Amino acid sequence: MKTLAQEGAIPIVVGRNEQDNLKVVKEVENDGGTAFPVVAELSNPEDCERAVKEVVAEFGRIEGLVNNAGVNDGVSLENGNYEKFMESLHRNVVHYYLMAHFALPELKKSQGPIVNISSKTGITGQGNTSAYAAANGGRTALTREWAVELLKYKIRVNAIIVAESWTPAYEKWITTLENPEEKLKEITDKIPFENRMTTPEELANTTVFLLSDRSSHTTGQLLYVDGGYVHLDRALANA
């Protein structure tokens, strides 16, 4: 959000928790930018539609869409069921479709790009997370599908594939493990470039690039911002 605001954009913070949304807005404002909060439960289709309408009512336009909400909820083949699986899809991929669908009339007017944030789990698999992996496979498939469907409107659609990024949610998760520092080192040792996690700022910079005219001939692409985690030989990690 702060990176977008630094480029002169007015980012819209869409989330279920009003206080969390306002906290992000405050951080942007403290950095000299402007942001706008919208409270919405994105697993609810009506909320997705209302969120888009609220933005259009406030600003009269939408110039780009970043789909980024989701959680690795551990719904696996063994411990899951139909209800849990479908709930996870609504948490992780259905709202990508809904937000793009409801925003599309405005994106057609602005020729605004779409950026889908996805995860390596949809490419590599991870184990014990069938629903999240399926959702991320859907995110990447929708990226390519929309890139084709929206060519006639000059709307570019790309995805950023994240592997290991040091976010507050990741930090919270790793502290639940028995030996968090040891586990963290085990993970970072497998990341070839600099043996470190991707920072949120690096993901933000790539997002800004894909939203901007600097990427004016880039569409249908899956950009791996992962320090080489997915594609480089693990033997290089500690070389």
C-alpha positions as CSV (number, residue, x, y, z in Angstrom):
1,M,0.0,0.0,0.0
2,K,2.7,2.5,1.0
3,T,4.7,1.7,-2.2
4,L,1.6,2.4,-4.4
5,A,0.9,5.6,-2.5
6,Q,4.5,6.7,-3.0
7,E,3.9,6.5,-6.7
8,G,0.9,8.8,-6.5
9,A,-1.9,6.1,-6.4
10,I,-4.7,6.0,-3.9
11,P,-4.7,2.4,-2.8
12,I,-8.0,1.0,-1.5
13,V,-7.6,-1.3,1.6
14,V,-10.3,-4.0,1.4
15,G,-10.5,-6.2,4.4
16,R,-12.9,-7.7,7.0
17,N,-11.5,-5.9,10.0
18,E,-12.2,-2.2,10.2
19,Q,-9.4,-1.5,12.7
20,D,-6.8,-3.4,10.6
21,N,-7.9,-1.4,7.5
22,L,-7.6,1.9,9.4
23,K,-4.2,0.9,10.7
24,V,-2.9,0.4,7.1
25,V,-4.5,3.7,6.1
26,K,-2.8,5.5,8.9
27,E,0.6,4.0,8.0
28,V,0.1,5.3,4.4
29,E,-0.9,8.7,5.7
30,N,2.1,8.9,8.0
31,D,4.3,8.2,5.0
32,G,2.8,11.1,3.2
33,G,0.3,9.2,1.0
34,T,-3.5,8.7,0.8
35,A,-5.5,5.5,1.1
36,F,-9.1,4.6,1.5
37,P,-10.6,1.8,3.7
38,V,-13.5,-0.5,2.7
39,V,-14.8,-3.1,5.1
40,A,-15.8,-6.4,3.3
41,E,-15.8,-10.1,4.0
42,L,-14.4,-11.2,0.6
43,S,-15.7,-14.8,1.0
44,N,-19.1,-13.2,0.7
45,P,-20.1,-12.4,-2.9
46,E,-22.4,-9.6,-1.8
47,D,-19.6,-7.9,0.0
48,C,-17.3,-8.1,-3.0
49,E,-19.9,-6.3,-5.1
50,R,-20.6,-3.7,-2.4
51,A,-16.9,-3.0,-2.0
52,V,-16.5,-2.2,-5.7
53,K,-19.6,0.0,-5.7
54,E,-18.3,1.9,-2.7
55,V,-15.0,2.6,-4.4
56,V,-16.7,3.8,-7.6
57,A,-19.1,6.0,-5.5
58,E,-16.2,7.6,-3.7
59,F,-13.7,8.0,-6.6
60,G,-15.7,7.5,-9.8
61,R,-13.2,5.1,-11.3
62,I,-11.0,2.1,-10.7
63,E,-7.6,2.0,-12.4
64,G,-6.2,-1.3,-11.4
65,L,-7.0,-4.4,-9.3
66,V,-4.7,-6.4,-7.0
67,N,-6.1,-9.7,-5.7
68,N,-4.1,-10.6,-2.6
69,A,-6.4,-12.0,0.1
70,G,-6.1,-15.6,1.3
71,V,-4.7,-18.0,3.9
72,N,-3.0,-21.3,3.9
73,D,-5.6,-23.1,6.0
74,G,-4.3,-26.6,5.9
75,V,-7.4,-28.3,4.4
76,S,-5.8,-31.5,3.2
77,L,-7.1,-34.6,1.4
78,E,-7.0,-36.6,4.6
79,N,-8.3,-34.2,7.2
80,G,-10.7,-32.2,5.0
81,N,-14.2,-32.6,3.7
82,Y,-16.5,-31.1,1.2
83,E,-17.5,-28.2,3.4
84,K,-14.0,-27.3,4.5
85,F,-12.7,-27.6,0.9
86,M,-15.4,-25.3,-0.5
87,E,-15.0,-22.8,2.3
88,S,-11.3,-22.6,1.6
89,L,-11.9,-22.0,-2.1
90,H,-14.1,-19.1,-1.2
91,R,-11.4,-17.7,1.1
92,N,-8.7,-18.1,-1.4
93,V,-9.8,-17.9,-5.0
94,V,-13.5,-17.3,-5.6
95,H,-13.2,-13.7,-4.5
96,Y,-10.4,-13.2,-7.1
97,Y,-13.0,-14.0,-9.8
98,L,-15.7,-11.9,-8.0
99,M,-13.6,-8.8,-7.5
100,A,-12.4,-8.9,-11.1
101,H,-16.0,-9.5,-12.4
102,F,-17.5,-6.6,-10.4
103,A,-14.6,-4.2,-11.2
104,L,-14.4,-5.1,-14.9
105,P,-16.8,-2.4,-16.2
106,E,-14.5,0.3,-14.6
107,L,-11.3,-1.5,-15.7
108,K,-12.6,-1.5,-19.3
109,K,-12.9,2.3,-19.1
110,S,-9.5,2.8,-17.6
111,Q,-7.7,-0.2,-19.3
112,G,-6.6,-0.9,-15.8
113,P,-4.4,-4.0,-15.2
114,I,-5.0,-6.9,-12.9
115,V,-2.4,-8.4,-10.7
116,N,-3.1,-11.7,-9.0
117,I,-0.9,-12.7,-6.0
118,S,-0.4,-16.4,-6.0
119,S,1.7,-19.0,-4.2
120,K,4.2,-21.7,-5.1
121,T,1.9,-24.3,-3.6
122,G,-0.2,-24.2,-6.8
123,I,3.0,-25.0,-8.8
124,T,5.1,-27.3,-6.6
125,G,2.6,-28.7,-4.2
126,Q,3.4,-28.6,-0.4
127,G,1.5,-31.4,1.3
128,N,-1.5,-31.3,3.6
129,T,-3.0,-28.2,1.9
130,S,-5.1,-29.5,-0.9
131,A,-7.6,-26.6,-0.9
132,Y,-5.0,-23.9,-0.8
133,A,-3.0,-25.6,-3.5
134,A,-6.1,-25.9,-5.7
135,A,-6.9,-22.2,-5.1
136,N,-3.5,-21.1,-6.2
137,G,-3.6,-23.3,-9.2
138,G,-6.9,-21.6,-10.0
139,R,-5.3,-18.1,-9.5
140,T,-2.6,-18.8,-12.0
141,A,-5.0,-20.4,-14.5
142,L,-7.3,-17.4,-14.2
143,T,-4.4,-15.1,-14.8
144,R,-3.7,-16.7,-18.2
145,E,-7.5,-17.0,-19.0
146,W,-8.2,-13.4,-18.2
147,A,-5.1,-12.2,-20.1
148,V,-6.6,-13.8,-23.2
149,E,-10.2,-12.8,-22.6
150,L,-9.3,-9.2,-21.9
151,L,-6.9,-8.6,-24.8
152,K,-9.7,-6.8,-26.7
153,Y,-10.0,-4.3,-23.9
154,K,-6.2,-3.7,-23.6
155,I,-6.3,-5.0,-20.0
156,R,-3.1,-6.7,-18.9
157,V,-3.3,-9.5,-16.4
158,N,-0.3,-11.0,-14.6
159,A,0.5,-12.9,-11.5
160,I,3.2,-12.8,-8.9
161,I,4.2,-16.2,-7.5
162,V,5.4,-16.0,-3.9
163,A,7.4,-18.7,-2.2
164,E,8.7,-17.6,1.3
165,S,8.0,-14.1,2.3
166,W,8.5,-12.6,5.8
167,T,5.1,-11.2,6.5
168,P,3.4,-10.7,9.9
169,A,1.3,-13.8,9.3
170,Y,4.4,-15.9,8.5
171,E,6.1,-14.6,11.6
172,K,3.1,-15.5,13.7
173,W,3.0,-19.0,12.2
174,I,6.6,-19.8,12.8
175,T,6.5,-18.9,16.4
176,T,4.0,-21.7,16.9
177,L,6.6,-24.3,16.1
178,E,8.7,-26.1,18.6
179,N,12.1,-24.6,17.4
180,P,11.1,-21.5,15.4
181,E,14.7,-20.2,14.9
182,E,15.9,-23.6,13.8
183,K,13.0,-24.0,11.4
184,L,13.5,-20.5,10.0
185,K,17.1,-21.3,9.2
186,E,16.2,-24.5,7.6
187,I,13.8,-22.7,5.3
188,T,16.1,-19.8,4.4
189,D,19.0,-22.1,3.7
190,K,16.9,-23.5,0.8
191,I,16.4,-20.1,-0.8
192,P,19.2,-19.8,-3.4
193,F,19.5,-16.0,-3.6
194,E,21.2,-14.7,-0.5
195,N,19.6,-17.4,1.7
196,R,16.9,-15.1,2.8
197,M,13.1,-14.6,2.5
198,T,11.5,-12.3,0.0
199,T,10.5,-9.0,1.7
200,P,7.0,-7.5,1.4
201,E,8.7,-4.5,-0.2
202,E,10.1,-6.6,-3.0
203,L,6.7,-8.0,-3.7
204,A,5.2,-4.5,-3.6
205,N,7.8,-3.2,-6.0
206,T,7.0,-5.9,-8.5
207,T,3.3,-5.2,-8.1
208,V,3.8,-1.5,-8.8
209,F,5.8,-2.4,-11.9
210,L,3.0,-4.7,-13.2
211,L,0.3,-2.0,-12.5
212,S,2.4,0.7,-14.3
213,D,3.0,1.5,-17.9
214,R,6.6,0.3,-17.4
215,S,5.2,-3.2,-18.0
216,S,3.0,-2.0,-21.0
217,H,3.7,-5.1,-23.1
218,T,3.6,-7.7,-20.3
219,T,0.5,-9.9,-19.9
220,G,-0.4,-13.4,-19.1
221,Q,2.9,-13.8,-17.2
222,L,3.7,-15.6,-13.9
223,L,6.5,-13.7,-12.2
224,Y,8.3,-15.6,-9.5
225,V,9.6,-13.2,-6.9
226,D,11.1,-15.9,-4.8
227,G,14.9,-15.6,-4.7
228,G,15.1,-18.6,-7.1
229,Y,13.2,-20.9,-4.7
230,V,11.0,-22.7,-7.2
231,H,13.3,-23.0,-10.2
232,L,16.9,-23.0,-9.2
233,D,18.8,-26.1,-8.1
234,R,18.8,-26.6,-4.3
235,A,22.4,-27.6,-4.5
236,L,23.2,-23.9,-5.2
237,A,21.5,-22.8,-2.0
238,N,24.7,-22.9,0.1
239,A,27.2,-22.7,-2.7
